[in-house]
Amino acid sequence: MKILFLGDTHFGNHRQFGGPIVAGINRRCQELLDAVEREVRRVQQLHPDLGAVVQVGDFFDQARPSAAIVDASIRMMKGFPDLEWHILKGNHDMATFDAPSAVAPLGHVPGIRVYEQPKLVRIGSMKFGMIPYIDHSASVAMHQSKHVLSQADTLVMHYGVVREPTRPDQIGVDQVNGIWKQYAVSMTSPHRYGNIISGHEHGERSAGEYDMAIGLGSFADLDWSATRFSWPTLLILDSESGALDHLEIEGPAFVGWGPKTFNDKQILCMAINSHGAGIYIECPEEKEAYLRALVNIGLVQGYRVKPPQEIEESIGGTTERGGFSDLEQPIAEVLDSQGADLADEATQRVWASCIQHMKEH
């Protein structure tokens, strides 16, 4: 039996390049839903013995997703009646630790299991320790999961498992293994610990392995903040042999254009091969006309001109071209700060009226 692991999906009506809204779902959200469905079907074709999908947390982008987004995600999962779905609670899925999270209602749907607290789960012939986001500290969460660590041979965590942690919600690989060893009484092998599969850290999206730790991070790019990292991947685990396989995800993707990222030919090939998965490109000013043409014919969904100075840490906060204009972004932020549902038709009318009035006056 094969098990597919998905990184943080962040289903939601993302404002950046959100696109048109149909039945409460904007284009960006529909791209993500379609991408998950497409990738799961691709894995099914490659591995007919696929029996389960494990999503590592941050299923939704916000703690209060609209009913339309919840319904759409359920419909997508119910399109795979032969698969079990296992979903961990992530920090984006919750408003507080003492209330049910946004993924809690999904647990009432047949075939979907949700983990809001640590739990030992058998899938195939393996015992998984599911550790959702239950504390701001990854270390504290692991100690609170000791009943799970005692029997698990593989850990699935919504915490950043990294080489050198710099925040409480990150934890080092050696520290994970040390805490695990403290409580473990049954391991796959007496000479090594099992796999540690984690989400939460989007910069680890390359599914890079070190010391049996695999960082999945986000299922797909959410903005340009990670354009210098590797392409997102799927992880497939054989529950009998423990063998791992990685598959690249076609999109959605936010990509850069330049000597350190992609050139003209690669960008065009990527757009053609994406099958409308949602390609968003950050380009130099001299390429703007070319990108505008690609947008017009539908090969690329959006772009922005690269800031004059390349910023190494994060370039996700500047104003885009081809997406939200200078008028739309601040209005969206004000509405959002007041608790407005940007997918609501009444809110859309107010939003459009504000923009029209400002353009006229």
C-alpha atoms as one frame of an Amber mdcrd trajectory, in Angstrom:
protein
   0.000   0.000   0.000   1.247   3.474  -0.931   0.644   6.630   1.121   0.755
  10.104  -0.436   1.862  13.077   1.683   0.781  16.603   0.766   2.349  19.782
   2.105   0.421  22.810   3.404  -2.411  23.385   0.907  -3.668  26.766   2.232
  -7.050  26.546   0.519  -8.520  30.039   0.536  -9.438  32.992  -1.638  -5.951
  34.494  -1.775  -6.164  38.186  -2.637  -2.935  38.408  -4.632  -3.938  37.715
  -8.256  -7.197  36.310  -6.920  -8.946  36.566 -10.269 -12.679  36.192 -10.875
 -14.946  34.618  -8.262 -17.353  31.837  -9.245 -19.743  30.436  -6.620 -17.650
  31.944  -3.824 -14.326  30.514  -5.075 -11.773  32.782  -6.728  -9.361  31.654
  -9.434  -6.372  31.207  -7.108  -8.348  28.952  -4.772  -9.759  26.922  -7.666
  -6.231  26.490  -9.025  -5.139  24.947  -5.731  -8.160  22.639  -5.544  -7.652
  21.544  -9.160  -3.927  21.030  -8.589  -4.473  18.737  -5.591  -7.079  16.721
  -7.501  -4.796  16.474 -10.543  -1.750  15.384  -8.540  -3.653  12.767  -6.521
  -5.030  11.281  -9.752  -1.531  11.287 -11.242  -0.219   9.331  -8.252  -3.144
   6.909  -8.508  -2.211   6.208 -12.128   1.429   5.619 -11.199   0.582   3.624
  -8.075  -2.750   1.753  -8.296  -2.184   0.544  -4.709  -2.429   4.106  -3.335
  -4.634   3.802  -0.249  -4.280   6.999   1.773  -3.466  10.696   1.555  -1.927
  12.506   4.530  -2.035  16.320   4.563   0.431  17.786   7.046  -1.558  20.813
   8.267  -2.591  24.319   7.165  -5.286  22.691   5.064  -7.061  26.057   4.983
  -5.388  29.434   4.761  -7.581  30.993   7.458  -9.253  29.798  10.638 -12.683
  30.798   9.313 -12.903  29.661   5.694 -16.104  30.436   3.843 -18.727  27.719
   3.439 -18.026  27.678  -0.296 -14.347  26.835   0.261 -15.150  24.127   2.825
 -17.741  22.565   0.513 -15.402  22.677  -2.480 -12.584  20.965  -0.564 -14.947
  18.228   0.639 -16.220  17.649  -2.911 -12.647  17.361  -4.134 -11.766  14.719
  -1.515 -15.014  12.793  -2.004 -14.030  12.450  -5.647 -11.620   9.743  -4.414
 -13.961   7.238  -2.711 -11.263   4.561  -2.454  -8.831   6.745  -0.500  -8.570
   7.558   3.193  -7.751  11.207   3.933  -5.794  12.153   7.057  -5.565  15.867
   7.882  -3.525  17.488  10.665  -4.499  20.771  12.277  -2.045  23.534  11.331
  -1.560  26.988  12.805  -3.481  28.591   9.920  -6.441  26.293  10.603  -6.982
  27.593  14.134  -7.914  30.820  15.882  -7.118  29.633  19.423  -5.861  26.437
  21.041  -9.028  25.970  23.115 -11.563  25.892  20.275 -12.220  23.517  17.385
 -10.199  24.385  14.291 -11.379  25.003  10.742 -10.609  21.377   9.795 -12.708
  19.917  12.636 -15.956  19.713  10.570 -14.142  17.685   7.897 -13.799  14.847
  10.404 -17.558  14.218  10.185 -17.272  13.267   6.518 -16.844   9.520   5.864
 -13.343   8.728   4.683 -11.759  11.822   6.253  -9.907  11.723   9.569  -8.819
  14.914  11.295  -6.187  15.241  14.018  -6.554  18.163  16.417  -4.604  16.376
  19.129  -1.642  13.965  18.917  -2.719  10.489  17.928  -1.158   7.141  17.011
  -2.632   5.907  13.722  -2.015   2.729  11.767  -2.023   3.171   8.001  -1.152
   0.035   6.096   1.520  -1.750   8.111   3.006   1.399   9.664   2.241   3.270
  12.880   2.229   7.041  12.435   2.501   9.562  15.216   0.357  12.479  14.113
   1.453  15.700  15.860  -0.712  18.676  14.865  -0.106  22.275  15.950  -1.009
  22.113  19.658   1.448  24.634  21.131   3.548  27.528  19.899   6.617  25.517
  20.947   7.564  22.464  18.902   9.503  21.043  21.840   6.542  21.393  24.198
   4.273  19.793  21.598   6.554  16.776  21.327   6.630  16.246  25.103   2.830
  16.529  25.139   2.814  13.781  22.486   4.748  11.229  24.534   1.907   8.685
  24.362   2.230   8.868  20.556   6.022   8.772  20.495   6.067   5.605  22.556
   4.725   3.458  19.704   5.153   5.414  16.444   7.653   4.329  13.825   7.102
   7.463  11.700   6.262  11.013  12.809   4.096  13.465  10.882   4.391  16.971
  12.344   3.043  20.435  11.652   6.228  22.033  12.922   9.371  23.105  11.164
  11.958  20.336  11.496  15.154  22.100  10.453  18.913  21.924  10.869  19.224
  25.059  12.970  15.972  26.252  14.592  15.561  30.000  15.104  11.941  30.117
  16.357   9.956  28.189  18.980   7.797  26.581  16.269  10.931  25.076  14.732
  12.878  22.156  16.142  16.201  20.569  15.237  16.401  17.050  13.838  18.680
  15.932  16.673  16.266  17.332  19.252  13.331  15.484  17.668  15.248  12.215
  17.743  16.365  12.877  21.330  12.804  13.423  22.590  11.563  10.499  20.527
  14.217   8.223  21.984  13.227   9.339  25.485   9.705   7.956  25.071  10.039
   5.290  22.363   9.574   1.654  23.264   8.963   0.260  19.780  10.877   1.331
  16.705  11.046   0.078  13.133  14.713  -0.753  13.562  16.911  -0.925  16.676
  19.642   1.015  14.846  17.757   4.025  13.561  14.615   6.021  14.041  11.882
   6.182  11.433  11.072   9.051   9.117  10.084  12.497  10.331   7.721  14.154
   7.831   6.972  17.824   8.467   5.166  20.797   6.985   4.852  24.382   8.216
   8.201  25.627   6.827   7.501  26.645   3.242  11.190  27.107   2.512  11.676
  23.348   2.898   9.392  22.586  -0.022  12.042  20.639  -1.897  11.384  17.633
   0.360  15.086  17.614   1.122  16.166  14.741   3.323  18.637  14.854   6.150
  18.895  12.392   9.019  15.569  10.814   7.970  13.754  14.167   8.259  11.735
  15.272   5.232  10.415  18.822   4.988   7.401  19.099   2.679   6.369  22.662
   3.469   3.745  24.179   1.189   1.999  22.127  -1.491   2.416  25.015  -3.945
   3.875  28.516  -3.995   1.709  31.166  -2.331   3.744  34.217  -3.400   7.248
  35.165  -4.539   8.832  34.785  -1.107  10.263  31.344  -1.962  11.302  31.770
  -5.599  14.883  30.845  -4.748  13.910  27.460  -3.331  13.377  24.227  -5.204
  10.158  23.274  -6.937   7.480  21.839  -4.588   7.176  18.058  -4.496   4.901
  15.227  -3.447   6.111  12.459  -1.166   5.017   8.837  -1.694   5.746   6.231
   0.970   5.532   2.470   0.550   4.069   1.269   3.853   5.543  -2.213   3.413
   9.148  -1.468   2.471   9.461   2.099   3.783  10.766   3.218   0.366  10.237
   6.876  -0.538   9.566   8.526  -3.888   9.318  12.229  -4.797   7.305  13.777
  -7.633   7.497  17.407  -8.725   4.265  19.426  -8.664   3.469  21.298 -11.862
   1.921  24.320 -10.141   0.568  26.751  -9.102   3.961  28.428  -8.974   5.428
  31.893  -8.425   8.729  32.019 -10.267  11.533  34.493 -10.866  13.169  35.489
 -14.154  16.884  35.959 -14.210  20.320  34.300 -14.204  19.640  32.631 -10.828
  16.166  31.370 -11.721  14.695  30.908 -15.234  15.414  32.266 -18.705  13.025
  33.127 -21.579  12.903  29.623 -23.057  12.427  27.933 -19.674   9.630  30.335
 -18.720   7.791  29.641 -21.977   8.206  25.861 -21.625   7.003  26.045 -18.023
   3.914  28.013 -19.051   3.069  25.616 -21.891   3.542  22.525 -19.702   1.620
  23.874 -16.703  -1.787  23.024 -18.260  -3.247  26.188 -16.721  -2.040  25.280
 -13.237  -1.336  28.940 -12.471   2.066  30.413 -13.315   2.945  33.833 -11.868
   6.208  35.447 -12.929   8.389  38.172 -11.475  10.192  39.743 -14.438  12.624
  42.561 -15.271  11.045  45.699 -16.725  12.204  44.984 -20.273  10.186  41.741
 -20.269   6.888  43.315 -19.236   5.421  43.523 -22.750   6.306  39.866 -23.371
   4.656  38.795 -20.102   1.585  40.886 -20.832   1.224  38.983 -24.104   1.544
  35.626 -22.326  -1.167  36.717 -19.880  -3.450  37.820 -22.717  -3.276  34.435
 -24.420  -3.690  32.565 -21.126  -0.296  30.875 -20.837   0.591  32.893 -17.731
  -1.959  33.944 -15.115  -0.140  36.977 -13.715   3.155  38.805 -13.352   4.868
  41.696 -11.630   7.911  43.753 -12.516  10.870  42.963 -10.302  11.741  45.696
  -7.781  14.719  47.864  -8.878  16.953  46.397  -6.194  16.913  42.680  -5.623
  16.128  41.956  -1.992  17.601  38.706  -0.759  15.297  37.972   2.167  11.733
  38.521   0.946  10.325  40.277  -2.074   6.691  39.444  -1.481   5.481  42.812
  -0.173   5.820  45.164  -3.150   2.963  46.249  -5.382   2.246  43.907  -8.267
   1.472  44.778 -11.842  -1.070  42.672 -13.631  -2.824  41.756 -10.359  -4.169
  44.112  -7.688  -3.671  47.766  -8.592  -2.580  50.499  -6.191  -6.273  51.181
  -5.465  -7.472  47.632  -4.916  -4.867  46.397  -2.447  -5.439  48.956   0.382
  -9.219  48.652   0.011  -8.951  44.864   0.290  -6.769  45.209   3.392  -9.267
  47.565   5.064 -12.189  45.249   4.323 -10.225  42.252   5.548  -9.189  44.024
   8.763 -12.855  44.712   9.505 -13.700  41.029   9.218 -15.343  41.241   5.802
 -15.552  38.083   3.721 -13.931  39.067   0.424 -15.760  36.216  -1.314 -19.179
  37.561  -0.260 -21.191  39.129  -3.106 -22.201  42.167  -1.029 -18.571  42.793
  -0.099 -17.584  42.455  -3.759 -20.141  45.132  -4.696 -18.830  47.517  -2.008
 -15.277  46.841  -3.122 -16.080  47.461  -6.797 -18.011  50.644  -5.946 -15.076
  52.020  -3.954 -12.653  51.383  -6.787 -14.995  52.846  -9.424 -15.579  55.977
  -7.324 -11.842  56.504  -6.820 -11.114  56.043 -10.523 -13.790  58.583 -11.450
 -12.873  61.188  -8.841
